[in-house]
Amino acid sequence: MDKATIRILEAISSSIGDPLSINELTNRMKSRYGSAYYANIYEKLQDLKSNGLLNLEPIGRSSSIKLNFENYLLIDTLSDMEIEKKIEFLSKKKSLSTFFSEMDKILSDRYCIRAISAINPAKNIKLNRIELLFLLNETPDSLIKTIDLNKVTLSLQKKYNLKISNLILDKNNFLSLLTSDEINPVREALSQQIILYNPQAFWSQIKEIAQKNHIRTLHTETKPLSIPDSDLNFNLNRFGYSEFGTSFVEGKKICIEYIAISLLLREEARGVDAVAVILAKNSFNSNLLSFLSQKYEVSPRLLGILNVLGRTNPKPEVDNTIKILKAKNPQVISADEDSIRQKLELYNAL
């Protein structure tokens, strides 16, 4: 594939569930790459359509562009695209080749890993960090494998002096987050990732999901500390927490894990109590919460809250998150147990 075709496929594949017109695709590519021309894009799209890789569905005077997952060769084509993206990235960051090579050697035959992606690697590597999305096959001991993976990547982190944050998901969790109506990191990751290991398995998984569900990708990354108070209050109320005298209006639905991290980053005493209440009253994804707490460096404060919940309101998500965080060896900042107990009693969360 030529470079223009790769870029077109990358833009389309990162917008699954968000059908694009040719004009919208052109504008998106201008924004991403600096320049794009309607006529050239139109010609490339016609080639992809004639090869059965795309469907162009008429909508008025325009056309809606969609990947044709019924074409057997689409998965191979998208895999080739990912390989080219990886080659281009590593050609600019040659120092990472040794790191990725060792990671492949250590991990490729272990832990039932289905695929590994780097989330927004160009941005993260400038900050001397890397965020990895691991997709696991379904296994009865996924927690054990998650803990082992964190220990292995911790050793790589120390060796290469590179901060590594892991988002480790099995098939069911990946499906749930990718099709959720809440803003969450998985919906955001699909538009800004490079698949490092087994891209064919990754896109086969996407195909399986897309044929039965509506995938909801997002193109902006949420900054937890920048979540507006209006959205924060709206979501806290959704999760069963509201402070006396606090009004709220309809806002964006944001996952509980982002809300918890936003509160911890604000470093307010009432925020700690609110985190304890919403985690006690609701289900949450242990791997996602652990990933975000590592990324935003609030693991010690989160672990302090979870330790209290483990004594006052034990449940599997709390226990699992504690085990995952301890595998990364974070320090613990103790939480005020008396204050948390009072709030849990007030909100009937004990």
C-alpha positions in Angstrom: 0.0 0.0 0.0 1.2 3.5 -0.7 1.4 6.1 2.1 -1.8 7.9 1.1 -3.9 4.8 1.2 -2.4 3.8 4.6 -3.4 7.2 6.0 -6.9 7.0 4.6 -7.4 3.6 6.1 -5.9 4.8 9.4 -8.4 7.7 9.5 -11.4 5.5 8.7 -10.4 2.6 11.0 -10.0 5.0 13.9 -13.5 6.3 13.4 -15.5 3.0 13.6 -19.0 3.8 14.6 -18.6 7.4 13.4 -19.4 7.2 9.7 -17.5 9.8 7.6 -18.4 11.6 4.5 -15.6 12.3 2.0 -15.5 15.9 3.0 -15.3 15.0 6.7 -12.5 12.5 6.0 -10.6 15.1 4.0 -10.9 17.6 6.9 -9.9 15.0 9.4 -6.8 14.1 7.4 -5.9 17.8 7.0 -6.1 18.1 10.8 -4.0 15.0 11.4 -1.4 15.3 8.6 -1.4 19.0 7.6 -2.7 18.6 4.1 -5.2 16.5 2.2 -6.9 16.9 -1.2 -10.5 15.9 -1.9 -9.8 14.7 -5.4 -6.9 12.4 -4.4 -8.8 11.0 -1.5 -11.9 10.4 -3.7 -9.7 8.4 -6.2 -8.1 6.3 -3.4 -11.6 5.6 -1.9 -12.8 4.4 -5.3 -9.9 2.0 -5.5 -10.6 0.6 -2.0 -14.2 0.3 -2.9 -13.5 -1.6 -6.1 -11.3 -4.0 -4.1 -14.2 -4.6 -1.7 -12.5 -3.1 1.3 -14.9 -0.2 1.8 -18.6 0.5 1.3 -19.6 4.0 0.1 -23.3 4.5 0.9 -25.0 7.4 -0.7 -26.4 10.0 1.7 -28.0 12.9 -0.2 -25.2 14.4 -2.4 -22.5 12.8 -0.2 -21.4 9.3 0.7 -20.9 7.6 4.0 -17.6 5.6 4.3 -17.6 2.3 6.1 -15.1 -0.6 6.4 -16.5 -3.7 4.8 -15.9 -6.4 7.4 -17.5 -8.9 5.2 -14.4 -8.9 3.0 -12.1 -11.6 4.1 -9.0 -9.6 3.1 -9.9 -6.5 5.2 -8.3 -7.9 8.3 -5.1 -8.6 6.5 -5.1 -5.1 4.9 -5.6 -3.4 8.3 -2.8 -5.6 9.7 -0.5 -4.4 7.0 -1.5 -0.8 7.8 -0.6 -1.4 11.5 2.8 -2.9 10.5 3.5 0.2 8.3 2.5 2.5 11.2 4.8 0.6 13.6 7.7 0.8 11.1 7.2 4.5 10.6 7.1 5.2 14.3 10.2 3.1 15.1 12.1 4.7 12.2 11.8 7.9 14.1 12.4 6.4 17.6 15.1 3.8 16.9 16.0 3.7 20.6 12.7 1.9 21.3 13.4 -1.0 19.0 15.5 -2.8 21.7 12.7 -2.3 24.3 10.0 -3.6 22.0 12.2 -6.5 21.0 12.8 -7.6 24.6 9.1 -7.1 25.4 8.1 -9.4 22.5 10.6 -12.0 23.6 9.3 -12.0 27.2 5.6 -11.8 26.5 4.8 -13.3 23.2 4.3 -16.8 24.4 2.9 -16.1 27.8 -0.3 -14.9 29.6 -2.7 -15.8 26.7 -2.1 -12.4 25.1 -4.2 -11.8 22.1 -2.7 -8.4 21.1 -0.7 -5.5 22.4 -1.1 -1.9 21.4 0.7 1.3 22.3 -1.7 4.2 23.1 -0.7 7.5 21.6 2.9 6.5 21.5 4.2 9.6 19.7 2.9 11.9 22.5 3.8 9.6 25.4 7.3 8.8 24.4 8.1 12.6 24.5 7.2 12.3 28.2 9.4 9.3 28.7 6.4 6.9 29.2 4.5 4.3 27.3 0.9 3.2 27.7 0.2 -0.4 26.7 -3.2 -1.9 26.0 -3.1 -5.7 26.4 -6.0 -7.8 25.1 -6.1 -11.2 26.7 -8.0 -14.3 25.7 -10.6 -15.4 28.1 -9.0 -17.3 31.0 -10.3 -18.3 34.4 -7.2 -16.9 36.1 -7.1 -13.4 34.4 -6.3 -11.7 37.7 -3.2 -13.8 38.2 -2.1 -13.1 34.7 -2.7 -9.3 35.1 -0.6 -9.3 38.3 2.2 -11.2 36.5 2.1 -8.9 33.5 2.5 -5.9 35.8 5.5 -7.4 37.5 7.1 -8.2 34.2 6.6 -4.7 32.8 7.8 -3.2 36.1 11.1 -5.0 35.5 11.3 -3.5 32.0 10.4 -0.1 33.4 13.3 -0.2 35.7 15.7 -1.5 33.1 14.8 1.1 30.4 14.0 4.0 32.7 10.7 4.3 31.0 7.4 4.7 32.8 5.0 1.9 31.7 1.2 2.0 32.4 -0.7 -1.2 31.5 -4.4 -1.4 30.6 -5.1 -5.2 30.6 -8.5 -6.3 29.4 -10.1 -9.6 28.5 -12.5 -10.0 25.6 -15.6 -9.2 27.6 -14.2 -6.1 29.3 -12.9 -4.8 26.0 -16.3 -5.3 24.4 -18.1 -3.6 27.3 -15.9 -0.5 27.3 -15.7 -0.1 23.5 -19.5 -0.1 23.2 -20.3 1.9 26.3 -22.2 5.2 26.2 -19.9 6.6 28.8 -16.7 8.4 28.0 -13.8 6.1 28.8 -10.1 5.5 27.8 -10.8 2.5 25.6 -13.2 4.4 23.3 -10.5 7.1 23.1 -7.6 4.7 22.5 -8.8 3.3 19.2 -8.2 6.5 17.4 -4.6 7.0 18.6 -2.9 3.6 18.9 -0.3 1.5 17.1 -0.7 -2.3 17.4 2.7 -3.7 18.3 1.9 -7.4 18.6 -0.5 -9.5 16.5 -2.6 -6.9 14.7 -4.5 -9.5 12.8 -5.9 -10.8 16.1 -6.8 -7.3 17.3 -8.7 -6.4 14.1 -10.4 -9.8 14.1 -11.7 -8.9 17.6 -12.9 -5.5 16.3 -14.6 -7.2 13.4 -16.4 -9.6 15.8 -17.6 -6.7 18.0 -18.6 -4.4 15.1 -20.7 -7.1 13.4 -22.9 -7.4 16.5 -22.6 -4.0 18.3 -22.2 -0.3 17.8 -18.6 0.7 18.5 -18.3 4.2 19.8 -14.9 5.7 19.2 -13.8 9.1 20.6 -11.1 11.4 19.1 -10.2 13.5 22.2 -8.5 12.3 25.3 -10.2 13.2 28.6 -8.0 15.0 31.1 -9.5 14.1 34.5 -8.5 17.3 36.3 -10.2 19.3 33.6 -13.6 17.7 33.9 -16.0 20.6 34.5 -17.7 20.8 37.9 -21.0 20.5 36.1 -20.1 17.2 34.5 -18.4 16.0 37.8 -21.6 16.7 39.8 -23.8 15.1 37.2 -21.8 11.9 37.3 -21.4 11.8 41.0 -25.2 12.0 41.3 -25.5 9.2 38.7 -23.2 7.1 40.9 -25.2 7.8 44.1 -23.3 10.7 45.7 -24.4 14.3 46.1 -23.5 16.9 48.6 -26.2 19.0 50.3 -26.9 22.2 48.4 -25.1 21.0 45.2 -27.2 21.4 42.1 -26.6 19.6 38.9 -27.7 19.7 35.3 -27.6 17.0 32.6 -24.0 16.5 31.5 -21.7 14.1 29.7 -21.7 10.5 30.9 -18.2 9.7 32.1 -17.0 6.4 33.4 -16.7 6.0 37.2 -12.9 5.3 36.9 -12.3 8.8 35.3 -14.5 10.4 38.0 -12.6 8.8 40.8 -9.2 9.9 39.4 -10.5 13.4 38.8 -11.5 13.6 42.5 -8.1 12.3 43.7 -6.2 14.8 41.5 -8.1 17.7 43.1 -6.6 16.6 46.5 -9.7 17.7 48.5 -10.7 15.9 51.7 -14.3 15.7 50.6 -13.1 14.2 47.3 -11.6 11.2 49.1 -14.9 10.5 50.9 -16.7 10.8 47.5 -14.4 8.3 45.9 -15.0 5.9 48.7 -18.7 6.2 48.4 -19.0 5.8 44.6 -16.6 2.8 44.6 -18.5 1.2 47.4 -21.9 1.7 45.8 -21.1 0.8 42.2 -19.3 -1.8 40.0 -16.1 -0.6 38.4 -13.3 -2.1 36.3 -10.3 -2.9 38.5 -7.8 -2.9 35.5 -9.1 0.4 34.2 -9.0 2.1 37.6 -5.5 0.7 38.2 -4.3 1.9 34.8 -5.6 5.4 35.3 -4.2 5.7 38.9 -0.8 4.7 37.6 -1.0 7.1 34.6 -2.0 10.1 36.8 0.2 9.0 39.7 -2.5 8.8 42.4 -2.0 5.1 43.2 -0.9 5.7 46.8 -4.0 7.8 47.6 -6.3 5.3 45.9 -4.7 2.4 47.7 -5.3 4.1 51.0 -9.0 4.4 50.2 -9.2 0.9 49.0 -7.6 -0.5 52.1 -10.4 1.1 54.1 -13.0 -0.2 51.8 -11.5 -3.7 52.0 -12.2 -3.6 55.8 -15.6 -1.8 55.7 -17.1 -2.8 52.4 -15.2 -5.8 51.0 -16.1 -6.9 47.4 -14.2 -8.5 44.5 -13.4 -5.2 42.6 -11.8 -3.7 45.7 -9.7 -6.7 46.5 -8.6 -7.2 42.8 -7.6 -3.5 42.5 -5.5 -3.7 45.7 -3.7 -6.8 44.4 -3.0 -5.2 41.0 -1.7 -1.9 42.5 0.5 -3.8 44.9 2.1 -5.6 42.0 3.4 -2.2 40.8 4.8 -1.5 44.3 3.1 1.9 45.0 3.5 3.5 48.3 0.3 4.0 50.4 -1.1 7.2 51.7 -3.4 6.3 54.5 -7.0 7.6 54.3 -9.1 8.8 57.2 -11.1 5.7 58.1 -13.4 7.4 60.6 -14.4 10.0 58.0 -14.9 7.4 55.3 -17.0 5.2 57.6 -19.3 8.2 58.4 -19.8 8.9 54.7 -20.5 5.3 53.9 -23.1 5.1 56.7 -24.7 8.4 55.5 -25.0 7.0 51.9 -26.1 3.5 53.0 -23.0 2.0 51.5 -21.9 -0.2 54.4 
